[in-house]
Amino acid sequence: MAFPNKPISYLLGSNGPVHALTYSASPGTYILAGSADRSIRLYNPQPSTSIHPASSHITKKNSANPPAVPEGRLIQTYSAHGYEVLSLSVASDNARFASSGGDRSVFLWDVASAQTLRRFGGTQQSHTARINCVSFAGEDDSLLISGSLDTSVRIWDVKSNSLKPVQVLTEARDSVSAVAVRGPEIVSGSVDGRVRTYDVRMGRCVTDVIGPSVTSLCLTRDGKAVLVGSLDSKVRLMDRESGGCLKTYSDPEWENEDLRVQSILGGKEQYVLVGDEMTGTPGRNGEGRIWAWDVLSGELKAKVTVPWGPPGHEPKRSIGKDGKLKERSNVLSCFAWRDNGFGDQYCVSGTSGIVTVFGYH
């Protein structure tokens, strides 16, 4: 099957760049988007009924010439963060989700009531800087794992009333940019160029040296390999047992040396997907780019141009200090693939704040 490169819906509503995307737990009907505007939004990307009532002015206007790509429905907005939202994780029962960002606290939310159930932070044992990543862990999602700019990974017990973390992992020498969890293992990636695997039961930490700053992690479904994004314009698939590099994905035209751009596995682990800093060749009219490589062969399978948003949502023109028009590009920094890479659609977003959903038609 060809790589899905046609948008099937747009998700609007964010008032700033989107930094975090995730699908609800299987079957992954909904999408959560965390934004720089301090809010988290829950969408249905493909509602079965019209967003606007049949009698509305918009419906009558659109029925004459329906939009080429429909808009998803905004279901709920979650507001409690005082700073940008940088990471999201959904519990397997879909009743709760966790978020983190510039607040130095991890927020645990009730999906239905849109209220926070708990906030892990604000004590002497809490994170002392922004929290880059958060993930559920443990049986019944009873733990939360958070990684922060303060170089620590902290483990929080969701069920206890204590505000202290259960454990603090302080091996990293620089900001922790990504965490991934599998059973009793916590995998963390750091700006110090290391991927560390903690076996919490055995009390063991194994360090793999990547070199350049690590920006994202994505475990394979069998847990035997991990996809590592780093700031040297390369994405690596690493064997977790031996620490060896199984495959490197790169392209002369693809640059990633400055920004935290997420890379994920998708299409039943057939593809490696990553965004683009857009520094080499800026996009026209605020476009962004997705790069997709074949996991096994390492060859480039697709280079997809992503518009800023639907027609009528072009980027505002801005004048630079030199008096010239500044080209704006849609730097796609966050990705999510339905069903942890095994579903039939994926979504991307970044600078424009508009989430573009792609799928197999």
C-alpha positions as CSV (number, residue, x, y, z in Angstrom):
1,M,0.0,0.0,0.0
2,A,1.3,3.5,-0.9
3,F,2.2,5.9,1.9
4,P,-0.9,7.9,2.9
5,N,-0.2,11.4,1.7
6,K,-3.6,13.0,1.3
7,P,-5.2,15.0,4.2
8,I,-8.6,13.6,5.3
9,S,-9.4,16.3,7.8
10,Y,-8.2,19.4,9.6
11,L,-8.5,20.1,13.3
12,L,-8.8,23.9,14.1
13,G,-9.1,25.9,17.2
14,S,-5.6,26.3,18.6
15,N,-4.3,29.9,19.1
16,G,-0.6,28.9,18.8
17,P,1.7,26.2,17.8
18,V,0.8,22.6,18.7
19,H,3.5,20.8,20.7
20,A,1.9,17.4,21.5
21,L,-0.4,15.0,19.8
22,T,-1.8,11.7,20.8
23,Y,-4.7,9.4,19.9
24,S,-7.1,8.0,22.5
25,A,-6.3,4.4,23.5
26,S,-7.4,1.7,21.0
27,P,-9.5,1.9,18.8
28,G,-8.1,5.5,18.7
29,T,-11.3,7.3,17.7
30,Y,-10.2,10.7,19.2
31,I,-7.2,13.0,19.0
32,L,-5.8,15.1,21.8
33,A,-3.7,18.2,20.9
34,G,-1.6,20.2,23.4
35,S,-0.9,23.7,22.4
36,A,1.3,26.7,23.2
37,D,-1.9,28.6,24.1
38,R,-1.9,26.5,27.4
39,S,-5.0,24.4,26.4
40,I,-5.5,20.8,25.4
41,R,-8.2,20.0,22.8
42,L,-10.1,16.8,22.2
43,Y,-11.3,16.2,18.6
44,N,-13.2,13.7,16.6
45,P,-11.3,13.8,13.3
46,Q,-14.1,12.1,11.3
47,P,-17.5,12.8,12.8
48,S,-20.3,10.9,11.2
49,T,-22.6,13.9,11.3
50,S,-22.2,17.5,10.2
51,I,-20.4,19.9,12.5
52,H,-22.9,22.6,11.9
53,P,-26.6,22.0,12.1
54,A,-28.4,21.5,8.8
55,S,-30.3,24.8,9.1
56,S,-27.1,26.9,9.7
57,H,-25.8,29.5,7.3
58,I,-22.5,27.7,7.0
59,T,-24.0,24.4,6.0
60,K,-26.1,26.0,3.3
61,K,-23.1,27.9,2.0
62,N,-21.0,24.7,2.0
63,S,-23.6,22.4,0.4
64,A,-23.2,24.3,-2.8
65,N,-19.4,23.7,-2.8
66,P,-18.4,21.3,-0.1
67,P,-14.8,21.8,1.3
68,A,-12.3,19.5,-0.3
69,V,-11.0,18.4,3.1
70,P,-13.6,18.3,6.0
71,E,-13.0,19.7,9.4
72,G,-12.9,17.5,12.5
73,R,-15.2,18.3,15.4
74,L,-13.8,20.0,18.6
75,I,-15.4,18.1,21.5
76,Q,-13.8,19.6,24.6
77,T,-11.1,22.0,25.7
78,Y,-9.1,21.4,28.8
79,S,-7.7,24.5,30.5
80,A,-5.6,24.6,33.7
81,H,-2.1,25.0,32.5
82,G,-0.4,28.3,33.0
83,Y,2.3,27.6,30.4
84,E,2.6,25.8,27.1
85,V,1.6,22.1,27.0
86,L,4.5,19.9,25.8
87,S,3.4,16.3,26.3
88,L,0.3,14.2,26.6
89,S,-0.4,10.6,27.6
90,V,-3.7,8.8,27.6
91,A,-4.6,6.0,30.1
92,S,-5.6,2.7,28.5
93,D,-9.2,3.0,29.8
94,N,-9.6,6.4,28.0
95,A,-11.1,7.9,31.2
96,R,-8.0,9.9,32.2
97,F,-5.1,11.5,30.5
98,A,-1.9,13.2,31.8
99,S,-0.3,16.4,30.5
100,S,2.9,18.3,31.2
101,G,4.7,21.4,30.0
102,G,6.1,24.7,31.3
103,D,4.3,24.4,34.7
104,R,6.8,22.1,36.4
105,S,3.8,20.0,37.4
106,V,2.2,16.9,35.8
107,F,-1.6,17.3,35.5
108,L,-3.9,14.2,35.7
109,W,-7.2,14.9,34.0
110,D,-10.7,13.4,34.1
111,V,-11.8,13.2,30.4
112,A,-15.5,13.5,31.0
113,S,-15.6,16.3,33.5
114,A,-12.6,18.2,32.0
115,Q,-11.3,18.8,35.5
116,T,-7.9,18.0,36.9
117,L,-7.9,15.0,39.3
118,R,-4.3,15.5,40.6
119,R,-1.4,17.8,40.1
120,F,2.1,16.4,40.8
121,G,4.3,19.3,41.6
122,G,4.7,22.4,43.8
123,T,6.6,20.6,46.5
124,Q,10.3,20.4,47.4
125,Q,10.6,17.0,45.7
126,S,9.0,18.1,42.5
127,H,10.5,19.1,39.2
128,T,12.3,22.4,39.2
129,A,12.0,23.2,35.5
130,R,9.6,22.6,32.6
131,I,8.5,19.0,32.1
132,N,9.2,17.9,28.5
133,C,7.6,14.4,28.5
134,V,5.1,12.4,30.5
135,S,3.9,8.8,30.2
136,F,1.6,6.4,32.0
137,A,3.2,3.2,33.4
138,G,2.5,0.3,35.7
139,E,-0.5,-2.0,36.1
140,D,-3.8,-0.2,35.6
141,D,-1.8,2.9,34.6
142,S,-1.1,3.4,38.4
143,L,2.1,5.3,37.8
144,L,3.2,8.4,35.8
145,I,6.7,8.9,34.5
146,S,7.9,12.5,33.8
147,G,11.2,13.8,32.3
148,S,12.3,17.4,32.7
149,L,14.7,20.1,31.8
150,D,16.0,19.8,35.4
151,T,17.7,16.5,34.1
152,S,15.6,14.2,36.2
153,V,13.1,11.5,35.5
154,R,10.4,11.2,38.3
155,I,8.0,8.4,39.0
156,W,4.6,9.4,40.6
157,D,2.0,7.1,42.2
158,V,-1.4,8.1,40.8
159,K,-3.3,6.1,43.5
160,S,-1.5,7.4,46.6
161,N,-2.3,10.7,48.2
162,S,1.4,11.5,48.6
163,L,2.7,14.5,46.6
164,K,6.3,13.1,46.7
165,P,7.6,11.1,43.7
166,V,8.1,7.4,44.4
167,Q,11.5,7.5,42.8
168,V,13.8,10.1,41.2
169,L,16.3,9.0,38.5
170,T,19.1,11.5,38.2
171,E,21.6,9.9,35.9
172,A,21.1,12.3,33.0
173,R,23.6,15.2,32.7
174,D,21.3,17.4,30.6
175,S,17.6,18.0,29.9
176,V,15.5,14.8,29.5
177,S,13.7,15.2,26.2
178,A,11.7,11.9,25.9
179,V,10.5,8.9,27.9
180,A,9.0,5.6,26.8
181,V,7.7,2.8,29.0
182,R,7.5,-0.9,28.5
183,G,6.6,-3.2,31.5
184,P,9.1,-2.6,34.3
185,E,11.4,-0.7,32.0
186,I,11.7,3.1,31.5
187,V,13.6,4.3,28.5
188,S,14.7,8.0,28.6
189,G,16.4,10.1,26.0
190,S,18.5,13.2,27.0
191,V,20.2,16.2,25.4
192,D,23.4,14.8,26.8
193,G,23.3,12.3,23.8
194,R,22.4,9.2,25.9
195,V,19.5,6.8,25.9
196,R,19.2,5.2,29.3
197,T,17.1,2.1,30.1
198,Y,16.1,1.7,33.7
199,D,14.8,-1.7,34.9
200,V,12.9,-0.5,38.0
201,R,12.5,-4.0,39.4
202,M,16.2,-5.0,39.1
203,G,17.4,-1.5,40.0
204,R,19.6,-1.4,36.9
205,C,20.4,1.4,34.5
206,V,22.0,0.7,31.0
207,T,23.3,3.6,29.1
208,D,23.6,3.7,25.3
209,V,25.7,6.5,23.8
210,I,24.2,8.1,20.7
211,G,26.4,11.2,20.6
212,P,24.3,14.1,19.4
213,S,21.3,15.4,21.5
214,V,18.4,12.9,21.6
215,T,15.0,14.5,20.9
216,S,12.6,11.7,20.6
217,L,12.1,8.0,21.3
218,C,9.6,5.4,19.8
219,L,9.7,1.8,20.9
220,T,8.8,-1.0,18.5
221,R,5.8,-3.1,19.5
222,D,7.9,-6.1,20.4
223,G,10.1,-3.8,22.5
224,K,13.3,-5.1,20.9
225,A,14.3,-1.9,19.2
226,V,13.9,1.8,19.7
227,L,13.7,4.6,17.2
228,V,15.9,7.5,18.3
229,G,15.7,11.0,16.8
230,S,18.7,13.2,17.4
231,L,20.1,16.7,16.4
232,D,22.6,15.5,13.7
233,S,20.0,15.1,10.9
234,K,19.7,11.4,11.4
235,V,17.1,9.0,12.9
236,R,18.5,5.7,14.2
237,L,16.8,2.3,14.8
238,M,18.8,0.9,17.8
239,D,18.8,-2.7,18.9
240,R,18.0,-2.6,22.6
241,E,19.7,-5.8,23.7
242,S,23.1,-5.2,22.0
243,G,23.0,-1.4,21.8
244,G,23.9,-1.6,18.1
245,C,22.5,0.6,15.4
246,L,20.2,-1.5,13.1
247,K,19.5,1.2,10.5
248,T,20.1,5.0,10.0
249,Y,17.6,7.1,8.2
250,S,18.8,10.4,6.6
251,D,18.7,12.4,3.4
252,P,21.0,15.2,2.0
253,E,18.0,17.6,1.9
254,W,16.6,16.8,5.4
255,E,18.1,18.9,8.2
256,N,17.4,18.6,11.9
257,E,20.1,20.2,14.0
258,D,18.3,22.8,16.1
259,L,14.7,21.9,16.9
260,R,13.0,19.1,18.8
261,V,11.2,17.3,16.0
262,Q,9.5,14.1,16.8
263,S,10.1,10.9,14.8
264,I,7.7,7.9,15.0
265,L,7.1,4.4,13.5
266,G,3.9,4.0,11.6
267,G,2.0,1.9,9.0
268,K,2.4,-1.3,11.0
269,E,6.1,-0.5,11.6
270,Q,6.7,-0.2,7.9
271,Y,7.6,3.5,7.9
272,V,9.8,6.0,9.9
273,L,8.1,9.4,9.9
274,V,9.7,12.7,10.9
275,G,9.1,16.4,10.5
276,D,11.3,19.1,9.0
277,E,12.9,22.2,10.4
278,M,12.4,23.9,7.0
279,T,15.7,25.7,7.2
280,G,17.3,24.2,4.1
281,T,14.5,25.0,1.6
282,P,11.7,27.0,3.2
283,G,8.2,26.1,2.2
284,R,6.0,28.3,0.1
285,N,3.0,29.8,1.7
286,G,3.8,28.4,5.1
287,E,4.1,24.8,4.0
288,G,5.7,22.0,6.1
289,R,7.1,18.7,5.1
290,I,6.9,15.1,6.3
291,W,9.7,12.6,5.5
292,A,8.9,8.9,5.4
293,W,11.5,6.1,5.1
294,D,11.1,2.4,4.7
295,V,12.1,0.8,8.0
296,L,13.9,-2.2,6.6
297,S,15.6,-0.8,3.5
298,G,16.1,2.7,4.8
299,E,15.1,4.2,1.4
300,L,13.0,7.4,1.3
301,K,9.4,6.4,0.5
302,A,7.7,9.7,0.6
303,K,8.2,13.4,1.0
304,V,4.8,14.9,1.8
305,T,4.1,18.7,1.6
306,V,1.7,19.7,4.4
307,P,-0.2,23.0,3.9
308,W,-0.4,25.6,6.8
309,G,-4.0,24.7,7.0
310,P,-7.2,24.6,4.9
311,P,-7.9,27.3,2.3
312,G,-8.5,30.6,4.0
313,H,-6.1,29.8,6.9
314,E,-2.9,31.0,5.3
315,P,-0.2,32.4,7.6
316,K,-0.2,36.0,8.5
317,R,2.4,38.0,6.7
318,S,5.1,39.4,8.9
319,I,7.8,42.0,8.2
320,G,11.3,41.3,9.5
321,K,13.6,43.9,11.0
322,D,15.2,44.4,7.6
323,G,11.8,45.5,6.3
324,K,11.4,42.5,4.1
325,L,8.6,40.0,4.2
326,K,9.5,37.0,6.3
327,E,8.8,33.5,4.9
328,R,6.9,31.5,7.5
329,S,7.2,27.7,7.4
330,N,5.0,25.1,9.2
331,V,7.7,23.3,11.2
332,L,6.0,19.9,11.9
333,S,7.2,19.0,15.4
334,C,4.7,16.5,16.7
335,F,3.2,13.3,15.2
336,A,0.8,10.5,16.3
337,W,-0.2,7.4,14.5
338,R,-3.5,5.7,15.5
339,D,-3.2,2.5,17.5
340,N,0.5,3.1,18.3
341,G,1.5,2.9,14.7
342,F,-0.8,0.1,13.7
343,G,-4.0,2.0,12.8
344,D,-5.2,3.4,9.5
345,Q,-4.4,7.1,10.0
346,Y,-2.0,9.6,11.5
347,C,-1.9,13.3,12.4
348,V,0.8,16.0,12.4
349,S,1.0,19.5,13.6
350,G,3.5,22.3,14.5
351,T,3.9,26.0,14.0
352,S,0.6,26.7,12.3
353,G,-1.4,25.2,15.3
354,I,-3.6,23.4,12.8
355,V,-3.6,19.6,13.0
356,T,-3.7,17.8,9.7
357,V,-5.0,14.2,9.7
358,F,-3.8,11.8,6.9
359,G,-5.3,8.4,6.2
360,Y,-5.7,5.5,3.8
361,H,-8.6,6.3,1.6
